[in-house]
Amino acid sequence: MPGLTDLAGDLAATLTVAGMTYGLTATTLTARMLSRRSPSATDFPPVTLLKPLHGAYPGMGEVLEAFCDQDYPAPVQLLFGVQDAADPAIAVVEALIARRPDADIALICDATPHGTNRKISNVINIAASARHDVLVLSDADILVPPSWLRQVATALGGEGVGAVTCFYVGQDDGSWWSRLGAMAVSYGFLPNAVLGKTFGLAEPCFGSTIALRAETLAAMGGFQAFNDHLADDFEIGRAVRALGLTIAAPAMVVRHLGQEGDLGALFDHELRWGRTVRQIDPGGYAGSVITNPLPLALIAAALLGFSPWGLGLIFTTLGVRIACKFAMDRVTGTSAGRWWMIPARDVLSFCVFVASFAVNTVGWQGRRFRVGRNGVLSHP
C-alpha cells in the first residue's frame, strides 16, 4: 500500500500534467485572440485621457508621448495628475508640454484625498477637468501603440459595451529583476487572463486601459465609489457588469513597463498582485496552483525519490514551459527575459503564490495597507 509520501508525489505529478495542459491551452487561446480581425468604425468621439502619475522612471517621457502620437481622427484631451508638488513626474510632463505645443495637455497637481486608494484619489482630482464624454484611464507605466485609441474607441461603440480594457505583456528595462517581472506578465498573467475570458470564468478589467462613457461612470457612482478598494480596476469592471453592460477587449496588447530594482521590490509588487487576486476570487486563486507546473514537477520528483520517471517529468515540463514562452513571443511580437530564466521565474512565482495566503497587508506607493475581506484598504 503506497505511503503518504507516494500519494503526495502522485498528486503533485497529476497537478503537473494538468498544469502543462492548461499552459498549452492558454497559449493557443491567446494566439487565437490576437489573430482576430479588428472591426472598423467611422464615428470617433472626442476623448479625454486620464493619466495618474506617481514618481518618474527612465524613459517615462517617451512612454507618455506615445499618448500624443495616436492615430485618432477626433479631439483628444490629455490630463496628467500628481498629488505632490515635489513629484519628479512634474518635470517629465512639463518637458512633454514644451515638446508638444500642438497637443491638448494639462498637468493637475492636487493633493486632495478621497480615500485610502491614492491612485483613485488622483483620478478623481484629474477627472474634474475632463471636457469630453468618453474617458480613458490608463496606468503611468503602460506603453501603447499608435492604433491603441482607435481600437479602444471602436470597441466601446459595440452593442451593449459599457467599458473597454486591454490585455498586456511585460517589458523590462534591461535589469535582471525587471526581466523576471516582465516574464510573469507575459507568460503568466496574459495567457491566464485570456483563458479566463474565453471560457467565461472572468470578465477582466485592467488598469492598463479602462475606457467608458461619462454617463456609465455616473451610473456607477463616479470614481468616488472605488476610493477605498485595493483592486479598483476589478471593482470598476464589476460595477459595469452590474449595470447589465459588458467589458470588451480589442485584439491587441499594450505593454506594462517593469521598474523593479531588486528582489524585495519585485516580490512586494507581485505579492500585492497575488493578494489582490486572492481577495477577488479565493477559490479560483487556490485552483491556480496548476499554473505552476515546473515547481509542482520538482515537488513530485522529490517526493518520488528523483526516480527516472520523476526526472523525466521535470524535463518534460521545462520543455513545455520553454515552448510556451517562444509561442507567446511569436504571437505578441514581444519577448520578456531569456528561456533559461524560466526555472528561476517559475520558482519565484510559486513562492509568491504560497506567501499570498499568509499576508493581510500590502505595500503600495511607499505605504502599507491592511486589506479587509471586502477588498477595502485601511491603515494597519
PEZI-V738309 format. One record per helix or strand of 2 or more residues. SS is the DSSP state (@ for helix, = for strand). FROM is the first residue (numbers start at 0). LEN is the number of residues. If there is no record, write none. Layout:
ss={SS	SS}
from={FROM	FROM}
len={LEN	LEN}
This chain:
ss={@	=	@	=	@	=	@	=	=	@	=	@	=	@	@	@	=	@	@	@	@	@	=	=	=}
from={3	46	59	75	88	103	117	133	141	147	160	175	209	213	222	231	245	262	281	292	307	338	360	366	375}
len={31	6	6	7	11	6	10	4	2	9	11	23	4	6	4	11	12	18	10	11	25	17	4	5	3}
